[in-house]
């Protein structure tokens, strides 16, 4: 139990440009995704799913993102388009967590959304426990319908975020965390 609590106490995000190969192999990633799916899920709806973006797919998606950005910003310079091309190429593996929350006769949509967030956080913790570093990001393209269509999201699906997974080139210093007195109410 101490190792688990130490992991949770010290876990921090590593920016994608500071994530290196190797990423998890298929067996390890499948184990991480299995753990990610073990979250509260009222009604057993699995109101989330995962999109694994690795290898050459990171560059293909990046080309799509650059094209969308260029269409919206005709004056974008080469450096900005290169940034968009490489958004998903820094980490060896990126997992998109898709929320499939929707109206249900018995299960509130809010509970389904929270379940997707819990799946994303379980993915982060499991990847870190497996010796990797992560960053959970939700960038502009998580809200752009053209990008979502290119990633295969259905019209009612939403992107909860992208989990970048790799080996840390360096561990960043910790950021300030809230004092418990500021965030805890005891009744």
TORPA-4810 file (N, C-alpha, C, O; in nm, 3 decimals):
<nodes>
NODE_1_0.082_-0.120_0.000_0.000_0.000_0.000_0.086_0.126_0.000_0.049_0.225_-0.062_X
NODE_2_0.198_0.125_0.066_0.284_0.242_0.072_0.330_0.285_-0.066_0.332_0.404_-0.096_X
NODE_3_0.368_0.190_-0.152_0.412_0.224_-0.288_0.300_0.292_-0.366_0.324_0.387_-0.440_X
NODE_4_0.179_0.242_-0.350_0.064_0.302_-0.420_0.040_0.444_-0.371_0.021_0.535_-0.452_X
NODE_5_0.041_0.462_-0.241_0.019_0.597_-0.187_0.132_0.691_-0.225_0.108_0.808_-0.253_X
NODE_6_0.256_0.640_-0.227_0.368_0.724_-0.270_0.351_0.768_-0.415_0.378_0.883_-0.450_X
NODE_7_0.307_0.675_-0.501_0.283_0.710_-0.641_0.178_0.820_-0.652_0.198_0.919_-0.723_X
NODE_8_0.067_0.804_-0.581_-0.040_0.903_-0.587_0.003_1.036_-0.527_-0.039_1.142_-0.573_X
NODE_9_0.086_1.031_-0.424_0.133_1.152_-0.357_0.232_1.231_-0.442_0.239_1.354_-0.432_X
NODE_10_0.308_1.162_-0.526_0.416_1.229_-0.599_0.395_1.239_-0.749_0.476_1.300_-0.818_X
NODE_11_0.286_1.180_-0.802_0.262_1.182_-0.945_0.250_1.324_-0.996_0.186_1.408_-0.933_X
NODE_12_0.312_1.350_-1.108_0.297_1.480_-1.172_0.300_1.461_-1.323_0.350_1.361_-1.374_X
NODE_13_0.245_1.557_-1.391_0.242_1.551_-1.538_0.378_1.590_-1.594_0.448_1.675_-1.540_X
NODE_14_0.413_1.525_-1.705_0.535_1.558_-1.778_0.491_1.609_-1.915_0.422_1.537_-1.988_X
NODE_15_0.528_1.731_-1.952_0.486_1.786_-2.082_0.527_1.692_-2.197_0.637_1.637_-2.195_X
NODE_16_0.439_1.674_-2.296_0.469_1.582_-2.406_0.606_1.599_-2.471_0.668_1.498_-2.505_X
NODE_17_0.658_1.722_-2.490_0.792_1.732_-2.550_0.902_1.669_-2.464_1.013_1.646_-2.512_X
NODE_18_0.870_1.643_-2.337_0.968_1.580_-2.247_0.941_1.430_-2.228_0.999_1.367_-2.139_X
NODE_19_0.854_1.375_-2.311_0.827_1.231_-2.307_0.901_1.164_-2.422_0.899_1.213_-2.535_X
NODE_20_0.965_1.054_-2.394_1.046_0.984_-2.493_1.001_0.839_-2.508_0.925_0.787_-2.427_X
NODE_21_1.051_0.777_-2.613_1.031_0.633_-2.633_1.128_0.559_-2.540_1.228_0.616_-2.498_X
NODE_22_1.098_0.437_-2.509_0.985_0.361_-2.560_0.858_0.385_-2.477_0.863_0.415_-2.357_X
NODE_23_0.747_0.371_-2.545_0.619_0.374_-2.478_0.581_0.232_-2.441_0.660_0.139_-2.461_X
NODE_24_0.463_0.214_-2.388_0.420_0.079_-2.353_0.402_-0.007_-2.478_0.353_0.040_-2.581_X
NODE_25_0.442_-0.134_-2.467_0.414_-0.226_-2.577_0.265_-0.262_-2.571_0.195_-0.222_-2.478_X
NODE_26_0.218_-0.337_-2.668_0.075_-0.365_-2.678_0.021_-0.436_-2.553_-0.086_-0.401_-2.504_X
NODE_27_0.094_-0.534_-2.504_0.048_-0.608_-2.386_0.037_-0.516_-2.264_-0.061_-0.521_-2.190_X
NODE_28_0.138_-0.432_-2.246_0.136_-0.339_-2.132_0.025_-0.236_-2.150_-0.046_-0.205_-2.055_X
NODE_29_0.011_-0.183_-2.270_-0.094_-0.085_-2.294_-0.232_-0.147_-2.273_-0.321_-0.083_-2.217_X
NODE_30_-0.251_-0.271_-2.317_-0.380_-0.338_-2.294_-0.407_-0.353_-2.144_-0.521_-0.338_-2.100_X
NODE_31_-0.303_-0.383_-2.066_-0.320_-0.394_-1.921_-0.357_-0.257_-1.862_-0.444_-0.249_-1.775_X
NODE_32_-0.292_-0.151_-1.910_-0.322_-0.015_-1.863_-0.466_0.022_-1.899_-0.538_0.079_-1.816_X
NODE_33_-0.509_-0.010_-2.020_-0.646_0.022_-2.063_-0.750_-0.060_-1.987_-0.860_-0.013_-1.959_X
NODE_34_-0.715_-0.183_-1.953_-0.805_-0.266_-1.872_-0.825_-0.203_-1.735_-0.937_-0.196_-1.684_X
NODE_35_-0.715_-0.157_-1.676_-0.724_-0.088_-1.546_-0.803_0.042_-1.561_-0.884_0.076_-1.475_X
NODE_36_-0.780_0.114_-1.669_-0.851_0.239_-1.692_-1.002_0.218_-1.696_-1.079_0.305_-1.657_X
NODE_37_-1.043_0.103_-1.743_-1.187_0.076_-1.756_-1.253_0.029_-1.627_-1.374_0.009_-1.624_X
NODE_38_-1.176_0.012_-1.521_-1.231_-0.034_-1.392_-1.267_0.087_-1.306_-1.202_0.117_-1.206_X
NODE_39_-1.372_0.154_-1.348_-1.416_0.276_-1.279_-1.563_0.264_-1.243_-1.633_0.178_-1.297_X
NODE_40_-1.612_0.350_-1.153_-1.755_0.352_-1.127_-1.831_0.373_-1.258_-1.799_0.463_-1.336_X
NODE_41_-1.930_0.291_-1.280_-2.004_0.293_-1.406_-2.147_0.248_-1.377_-2.185_0.134_-1.404_X
NODE_42_-2.225_0.340_-1.321_-2.364_0.311_-1.285_-2.440_0.261_-1.408_-2.444_0.330_-1.510_X
NODE_43_-2.497_0.145_-1.399_-2.573_0.087_-1.509_-2.488_0.006_-1.606_-2.539_-0.047_-1.704_X
NODE_44_-2.358_-0.003_-1.580_-2.266_-0.079_-1.668_-2.279_-0.034_-1.814_-2.288_-0.117_-1.905_X
NODE_45_-2.280_0.096_-1.835_-2.297_0.152_-1.969_-2.165_0.163_-2.047_-2.166_0.172_-2.170_X
NODE_46_-2.053_0.162_-1.975_-1.923_0.194_-2.037_-1.940_0.320_-2.121_-1.928_0.316_-2.244_X
NODE_47_-1.968_0.434_-2.054_-1.994_0.558_-2.128_-1.865_0.628_-2.173_-1.856_0.751_-2.169_X
NODE_48_-1.768_0.551_-2.214_-1.640_0.600_-2.261_-1.577_0.493_-2.348_-1.616_0.376_-2.344_X
NODE_49_-1.482_0.536_-2.426_-1.402_0.442_-2.505_-1.266_0.507_-2.529_-1.246_0.625_-2.501_X
NODE_50_-1.173_0.428_-2.581_-1.036_0.475_-2.599_-0.995_0.471_-2.746_-1.033_0.379_-2.818_X
NODE_51_-0.919_0.569_-2.788_-0.859_0.572_-2.922_-0.708_0.574_-2.902_-0.654_0.670_-2.847_X
NODE_52_-0.640_0.469_-2.946_-0.495_0.461_-2.932_-0.431_0.521_-3.058_-0.460_0.480_-3.170_X
NODE_53_-0.346_0.619_-3.036_-0.277_0.687_-3.146_-0.127_0.665_-3.124_-0.069_0.719_-3.030_X
NODE_54_-0.066_0.584_-3.211_0.075_0.552_-3.195_0.139_0.535_-3.332_0.071_0.530_-3.434_X
NODE_55_0.271_0.528_-3.332_0.343_0.508_-3.458_0.312_0.618_-3.558_0.302_0.735_-3.523_X
NODE_56_0.296_0.578_-3.682_0.271_0.672_-3.792_0.137_0.745_-3.778_0.121_0.854_-3.831_X
NODE_57_0.043_0.686_-3.707_-0.088_0.751_-3.687_-0.073_0.886_-3.619_-0.152_0.977_-3.645_X
NODE_58_0.027_0.902_-3.532_0.050_1.030_-3.466_0.078_1.140_-3.569_0.035_1.254_-3.553_X
NODE_59_0.151_1.104_-3.674_0.185_1.201_-3.779_0.067_1.225_-3.873_0.044_1.337_-3.918_X
NODE_60_-0.008_1.118_-3.904_-0.126_1.136_-3.990_-0.228_1.228_-3.925_-0.281_1.319_-3.989_X
NODE_61_-0.253_1.206_-3.797_-0.348_1.294_-3.727_-0.291_1.435_-3.721_-0.364_1.533_-3.738_X
NODE_62_-0.161_1.447_-3.698_-0.097_1.578_-3.696_-0.113_1.654_-3.827_-0.134_1.775_-3.825_X
NODE_63_-0.103_1.584_-3.940_-0.124_1.649_-4.070_-0.266_1.703_-4.080_-0.289_1.812_-4.132_X
NODE_64_-0.362_1.626_-4.030_-0.501_1.670_-4.030_-0.518_1.794_-3.944_-0.587_1.889_-3.983_X
NODE_65_-0.456_1.793_-3.825_-0.467_1.910_-3.736_-0.404_2.034_-3.800_-0.460_2.143_-3.790_X
NODE_66_-0.290_2.017_-3.865_-0.225_2.130_-3.932_-0.313_2.183_-4.044_-0.323_2.304_-4.063_X
NODE_67_-0.377_2.095_-4.119_-0.464_2.138_-4.229_-0.585_2.215_-4.176_-0.625_2.316_-4.234_X
NODE_68_-0.643_2.168_-4.067_-0.758_2.239_-4.008_-0.713_2.376_-3.958_-0.781_2.476_-3.981_X
NODE_69_-0.600_2.379_-3.890_-0.550_2.507_-3.840_-0.521_2.604_-3.956_-0.555_2.722_-3.948_X
NODE_70_-0.460_2.554_-4.062_-0.429_2.639_-4.178_-0.557_2.692_-4.242_-0.562_2.807_-4.285_X
NODE_71_-0.660_2.608_-4.249_-0.786_2.653_-4.308_-0.849_2.765_-4.226_-0.909_2.857_-4.282_X
NODE_72_-0.836_2.757_-4.095_-0.894_2.858_-4.007_-0.805_2.980_-3.990_-0.851_3.088_-3.951_X
NODE_73_-0.676_2.964_-4.020_-0.578_3.070_-3.999_-0.487_3.079_-4.121_-0.372_3.036_-4.116_X
NODE_74_-0.538_3.134_-4.231_-0.460_3.138_-4.356_-0.324_3.204_-4.343_-0.234_3.178_-4.423_X
NODE_75_-0.307_3.290_-4.244_-0.179_3.357_-4.225_-0.085_3.285_-4.131_0.020_3.339_-4.095_X
NODE_76_-0.121_3.164_-4.090_-0.035_3.090_-3.995_0.102_3.067_-4.055_0.115_3.028_-4.171_X
NODE_77_0.204_3.090_-3.975_0.340_3.072_-4.025_0.382_2.925_-4.017_0.313_2.842_-3.956_X
NODE_78_0.493_2.894_-4.079_0.541_2.756_-4.087_0.566_2.696_-3.949_0.542_2.577_-3.927_X
NODE_79_0.615_2.777_-3.855_0.644_2.727_-3.721_0.516_2.682_-3.651_0.515_2.578_-3.585_X
NODE_80_0.408_2.759_-3.667_0.282_2.722_-3.602_0.224_2.595_-3.666_0.172_2.509_-3.595_X
NODE_81_0.233_2.584_-3.797_0.183_2.463_-3.864_0.265_2.341_-3.823_0.211_2.231_-3.810_X
NODE_82_0.394_2.360_-3.804_0.479_2.250_-3.756_0.440_2.209_-3.615_0.439_2.090_-3.582_X
NODE_83_0.407_2.305_-3.532_0.360_2.276_-3.397_0.235_2.189_-3.403_0.224_2.090_-3.330_X
NODE_84_0.141_2.226_-3.489_0.017_2.149_-3.502_0.046_2.008_-3.555_-0.015_1.911_-3.509_X
NODE_85_0.137_1.996_-3.650_0.173_1.864_-3.705_0.228_1.771_-3.598_0.208_1.650_-3.603_X
NODE_86_0.298_1.828_-3.502_0.368_1.747_-3.402_0.298_1.738_-3.268_0.354_1.684_-3.172_X
NODE_87_0.177_1.791_-3.258_0.106_1.790_-3.130_0.097_1.651_-3.067_0.111_1.637_-2.946_X
NODE_88_0.076_1.549_-3.148_0.061_1.414_-3.095_0.184_1.327_-3.122_0.180_1.206_-3.100_X
NODE_89_0.291_1.387_-3.169_0.409_1.310_-3.209_0.519_1.307_-3.104_0.617_1.233_-3.121_X
NODE_90_0.507_1.383_-2.999_0.614_1.387_-2.899_0.619_1.257_-2.819_0.723_1.193_-2.811_X
NODE_91_0.507_1.220_-2.760_0.501_1.096_-2.681_0.487_0.978_-2.775_0.425_0.990_-2.881_X
NODE_92_0.543_0.863_-2.739_0.530_0.747_-2.827_0.387_0.695_-2.840_0.352_0.634_-2.941_X
NODE_93_0.304_0.718_-2.738_0.164_0.672_-2.741_0.075_0.784_-2.686_0.107_0.846_-2.585_X
NODE_94_-0.035_0.807_-2.754_-0.137_0.899_-2.706_-0.269_0.823_-2.707_-0.303_0.758_-2.806_X
NODE_95_-0.342_0.832_-2.597_-0.473_0.766_-2.589_-0.579_0.874_-2.574_-0.579_0.950_-2.477_X
NODE_96_-0.669_0.879_-2.671_-0.784_0.968_-2.661_-0.890_0.899_-2.578_-0.926_0.784_-2.604_X
NODE_97_-0.942_0.970_-2.478_-1.051_0.917_-2.396_-1.178_0.987_-2.442_-1.192_1.108_-2.430_X
NODE_98_-1.269_0.907_-2.494_-1.393_0.959_-2.553_-1.508_0.936_-2.458_-1.529_0.825_-2.409_X
NODE_99_-1.583_1.042_-2.430_-1.703_1.031_-2.349_-1.822_1.000_-2.439_-1.848_1.071_-2.537_X
NODE_100_-1.892_0.893_-2.406_-2.012_0.855_-2.481_-2.138_0.883_-2.399_-2.242_0.821_-2.420_X
NODE_101_-2.127_0.976_-2.305_-2.239_1.008_-2.218_-2.358_1.057_-2.300_-2.342_1.126_-2.401_X
NODE_102_-2.475_1.019_-2.255_-2.596_1.062_-2.323_-2.720_1.037_-2.240_-2.712_0.977_-2.133_X
NODE_103_-2.833_1.082_-2.289_-2.957_1.062_-2.215_-2.983_0.914_-2.188_-2.960_0.828_-2.274_X
NODE_104_-3.031_0.886_-2.069_-3.064_0.749_-2.029_-3.181_0.756_-1.934_-3.191_0.849_-1.854_X
NODE_105_-3.268_0.660_-1.942_-3.389_0.659_-1.860_-3.356_0.655_-1.710_-3.435_0.705_-1.629_X
NODE_106_-3.244_0.597_-1.673_-3.214_0.575_-1.533_-3.082_0.639_-1.486_-3.070_0.677_-1.370_X
NODE_107_-2.985_0.651_-1.575_-2.851_0.695_-1.536_-2.832_0.841_-1.578_-2.835_0.871_-1.697_X
NODE_108_-2.813_0.932_-1.483_-2.792_1.073_-1.520_-2.668_1.090_-1.609_-2.566_1.024_-1.590_X
NODE_109_-2.681_1.179_-1.705_-2.570_1.203_-1.796_-2.446_1.250_-1.721_-2.334_1.215_-1.758_X
NODE_110_-2.465_1.330_-1.616_-2.352_1.380_-1.538_-2.269_1.264_-1.481_-2.146_1.270_-1.482_X
NODE_111_-2.336_1.160_-1.431_-2.263_1.043_-1.380_-2.181_0.977_-1.490_-2.071_0.928_-1.465_X
NODE_112_-2.234_0.974_-1.610_-2.162_0.914_-1.723_-2.038_0.996_-1.758_-1.932_0.941_-1.788_X
NODE_113_-2.051_1.129_-1.755_-1.937_1.217_-1.783_-1.829_1.196_-1.677_-1.711_1.185_-1.709_X
NODE_114_-1.870_1.190_-1.551_-1.773_1.167_-1.444_-1.703_1.033_-1.460_-1.585_1.020_-1.430_X
NODE_115_-1.775_0.933_-1.508_-1.715_0.801_-1.531_-1.606_0.809_-1.637_-1.502_0.745_-1.624_X
NODE_116_-1.628_0.888_-1.741_-1.524_0.906_-1.844_-1.402_0.975_-1.785_-1.289_0.938_-1.816_X
NODE_117_-1.423_1.073_-1.700_-1.311_1.139_-1.633_-1.236_1.044_-1.542_-1.114_1.048_-1.534_X
NODE_118_-1.311_0.958_-1.474_-1.247_0.858_-1.388_-1.165_0.759_-1.471_-1.057_0.718_-1.429_X
NODE_119_-1.215_0.722_-1.588_-1.140_0.632_-1.676_-1.010_0.698_-1.721_-0.905_0.633_-1.726_X
NODE_120_-1.016_0.827_-1.753_-0.895_0.899_-1.793_-0.795_0.903_-1.677_-0.675_0.882_-1.698_X
NODE_121_-0.843_0.931_-1.557_-0.751_0.938_-1.443_-0.695_0.801_-1.409_-0.577_0.789_-1.375_X
NODE_122_-0.777_0.696_-1.418_-0.724_0.560_-1.395_-0.616_0.528_-1.497_-0.517_0.463_-1.465_X
NODE_123_-0.636_0.573_-1.621_-0.535_0.550_-1.726_-0.404_0.619_-1.688_-0.297_0.559_-1.701_X
NODE_124_-0.412_0.742_-1.641_-0.293_0.817_-1.599_-0.223_0.743_-1.485_-0.101_0.723_-1.490_X
NODE_125_-0.298_0.704_-1.384_-0.237_0.638_-1.268_-0.178_0.503_-1.307_-0.067_0.469_-1.266_X
NODE_126_-0.251_0.426_-1.387_-0.200_0.294_-1.428_-0.072_0.307_-1.511_0.022_0.230_-1.491_X
NODE_127_-0.068_0.403_-1.602_0.052_0.422_-1.683_0.170_0.463_-1.595_0.282_0.416_-1.615_X
NODE_128_0.146_0.551_-1.499_0.253_0.591_-1.408_0.297_0.474_-1.321_0.417_0.458_-1.296_X
NODE_129_0.205_0.392_-1.275_0.240_0.275_-1.195_0.321_0.175_-1.276_0.402_0.100_-1.220_X
NODE_130_0.301_0.174_-1.407_0.376_0.083_-1.495_0.513_0.141_-1.532_0.586_0.080_-1.610_X
NODE_131_0.549_0.256_-1.476_0.681_0.312_-1.499_0.689_0.419_-1.606_0.798_0.463_-1.642_X
NODE_132_0.576_0.461_-1.658_0.573_0.564_-1.760_0.538_0.698_-1.697_0.499_0.705_-1.580_X
NODE_133_0.551_0.802_-1.774_0.506_0.935_-1.734_0.395_0.974_-1.829_0.386_0.922_-1.941_X
NODE_134_0.310_1.066_-1.786_0.193_1.102_-1.865_0.165_1.251_-1.859_0.215_1.323_-1.772_X
NODE_135_0.085_1.294_-1.954_0.025_1.428_-1.952_-0.117_1.413_-2.006_-0.136_1.357_-2.114_X
NODE_136_-0.213_1.460_-1.933_-0.354_1.460_-1.977_-0.384_1.599_-2.028_-0.391_1.695_-1.951_X
NODE_137_-0.401_1.611_-2.159_-0.427_1.740_-2.221_-0.557_1.737_-2.300_-0.596_1.634_-2.356_X
NODE_138_-0.623_1.849_-2.304_-0.739_1.868_-2.390_-0.713_1.998_-2.465_-0.729_2.107_-2.411_X
NODE_139_-0.673_1.985_-2.589_-0.635_2.100_-2.672_-0.753_2.145_-2.757_-0.863_2.090_-2.747_X
NODE_140_-0.732_2.246_-2.840_-0.837_2.303_-2.924_-0.908_2.198_-3.008_-1.029_2.206_-3.028_X
NODE_141_-0.833_2.100_-3.057_-0.891_2.003_-3.150_-0.986_1.906_-3.080_-1.059_1.833_-3.146_X
NODE_142_-0.985_1.904_-2.946_-1.081_1.822_-2.873_-1.222_1.880_-2.885_-1.320_1.813_-2.852_X
NODE_143_-1.231_2.005_-2.932_-1.360_2.073_-2.945_-1.393_2.108_-3.090_-1.494_2.172_-3.117_X
NODE_144_-1.309_2.067_-3.181_-1.329_2.099_-3.322_-1.395_1.979_-3.391_-1.338_1.870_-3.394_X
NODE_145_-1.513_1.999_-3.446_-1.588_1.889_-3.505_-1.513_1.822_-3.618_-1.521_1.700_-3.632_X
NODE_146_-1.439_1.898_-3.698_-1.364_1.837_-3.809_-1.257_1.742_-3.755_-1.238_1.633_-3.810_X
NODE_147_-1.188_1.782_-3.650_-1.086_1.695_-3.590_-1.152_1.572_-3.527_-1.101_1.461_-3.540_X
NODE_148_-1.264_1.593_-3.460_-1.334_1.480_-3.397_-1.383_1.381_-3.503_-1.376_1.260_-3.484_X
NODE_149_-1.434_1.433_-3.614_-1.476_1.346_-3.724_-1.357_1.266_-3.777_-1.370_1.147_-3.804_X
NODE_150_-1.243_1.332_-3.791_-1.123_1.263_-3.841_-1.077_1.153_-3.746_-1.019_1.054_-3.789_X
NODE_151_-1.104_1.171_-3.618_-1.067_1.070_-3.518_-1.174_0.961_-3.505_-1.154_0.864_-3.432_X
NODE_152_-1.286_0.978_-3.573_-1.390_0.876_-3.571_-1.492_0.888_-3.461_-1.559_0.791_-3.427_X
NODE_153_-1.506_1.007_-3.403_-1.607_1.025_-3.300_-1.744_1.042_-3.362_-1.760_1.110_-3.464_X
NODE_154_-1.842_0.981_-3.301_-1.980_0.997_-3.344_-2.027_1.137_-3.305_-1.968_1.198_-3.216_X
NODE_155_-2.131_1.188_-3.369_-2.177_1.325_-3.341_-2.207_1.351_-3.193_-2.186_1.463_-3.146_X
NODE_156_-2.255_1.252_-3.118_-2.290_1.273_-2.978_-2.171_1.250_-2.884_-2.183_1.275_-2.764_X
NODE_157_-2.059_1.203_-2.935_-1.942_1.176_-2.850_-1.860_1.303_-2.830_-1.858_1.392_-2.915_X
NODE_158_-1.792_1.308_-2.715_-1.706_1.422_-2.683_-1.571_1.370_-2.637_-1.560_1.259_-2.585_X
NODE_159_-1.468_1.450_-2.657_-1.334_1.410_-2.616_-1.309_1.455_-2.473_-1.312_1.575_-2.443_X
NODE_160_-1.283_1.360_-2.385_-1.251_1.392_-2.246_-1.107_1.439_-2.234_-1.073_1.514_-2.142_X
NODE_161_-1.022_1.395_-2.325_-0.883_1.438_-2.323_-0.793_1.339_-2.391_-0.834_1.229_-2.430_X
NODE_162_-0.670_1.381_-2.406_-0.566_1.298_-2.468_-0.460_1.270_-2.362_-0.403_1.363_-2.304_X
NODE_163_-0.433_1.142_-2.338_-0.331_1.102_-2.241_-0.205_1.067_-2.318_-0.202_0.967_-2.390_X
NODE_164_-0.102_1.149_-2.304_0.028_1.127_-2.368_0.111_1.039_-2.275_0.123_1.069_-2.157_X
NODE_165_0.167_0.930_-2.329_0.240_0.833_-2.246_0.378_0.809_-2.303_0.393_0.786_-2.423_X
NODE_166_0.479_0.815_-2.219_0.616_0.786_-2.261_0.706_0.777_-2.140_0.660_0.769_-2.026_X
NODE_167_0.834_0.778_-2.167_0.935_0.778_-2.061_0.975_0.923_-2.036_0.993_0.999_-2.131_X
NODE_168_0.990_0.962_-1.911_1.025_1.102_-1.886_1.171_1.132_-1.917_1.261_1.063_-1.868_X
NODE_169_1.194_1.233_-1.999_1.331_1.279_-2.021_1.381_1.344_-1.893_1.500_1.338_-1.861_X
NODE_170_1.290_1.407_-1.821_1.318_1.467_-1.691_1.186_1.481_-1.618_1.081_1.497_-1.680_X
NODE_171_1.192_1.477_-1.487_1.072_1.495_-1.407_1.066_1.643_-1.368_1.158_1.694_-1.304_X
NODE_172_0.959_1.711_-1.404_0.950_1.852_-1.368_0.929_1.870_-1.218_0.884_1.778_-1.150_X
NODE_173_0.962_1.987_-1.168_0.936_2.014_-1.027_0.786_2.018_-1.005_0.708_2.042_-1.097_X
NODE_174_0.747_1.994_-0.884_0.606_1.991_-0.853_0.549_2.133_-0.856_0.619_2.230_-0.827_X
NODE_175_0.424_2.143_-0.891_0.357_2.273_-0.891_0.291_2.292_-0.755_0.270_2.194_-0.683_X
NODE_176_0.259_2.413_-0.720_0.191_2.435_-0.592_0.057_2.362_-0.590_-0.016_2.360_-0.689_X
NODE_177_0.029_2.303_-0.479_-0.099_2.232_-0.460_-0.181_2.307_-0.357_-0.125_2.374_-0.270_X
NODE_178_-0.313_2.298_-0.364_-0.396_2.372_-0.267_-0.379_2.317_-0.126_-0.362_2.197_-0.106_X
NODE_179_-0.385_2.407_-0.029_-0.385_2.368_0.111_-0.520_2.304_0.141_-0.623_2.350_0.092_X
NODE_180_-0.520_2.199_0.221_-0.645_2.130_0.253_-0.748_2.226_0.313_-0.867_2.213_0.286_X
NODE_181_-0.704_2.321_0.392_-0.796_2.416_0.454_-0.874_2.496_0.349_-0.983_2.546_0.378_X
NODE_182_-0.819_2.508_0.230_-0.884_2.584_0.123_-0.985_2.501_0.044_-1.071_2.556_-0.025_X
NODE_183_-0.975_2.369_0.053_-1.059_2.284_-0.031_-1.141_2.181_0.044_-1.216_2.105_-0.018_X
NODE_184_-1.128_2.176_0.176_-1.199_2.075_0.256_-1.295_2.145_0.351_-1.258_2.238_0.422_X
NODE_185_-1.418_2.098_0.350_-1.519_2.142_0.448_-1.557_2.021_0.529_-1.592_1.916_0.474_X
NODE_186_-1.550_2.035_0.658_-1.589_1.925_0.747_-1.718_1.964_0.816_-1.728_2.073_0.874_X
NODE_187_-1.817_1.877_0.811_-1.946_1.903_0.876_-1.961_1.823_1.002_-2.063_1.832_1.070_X
</nodes>
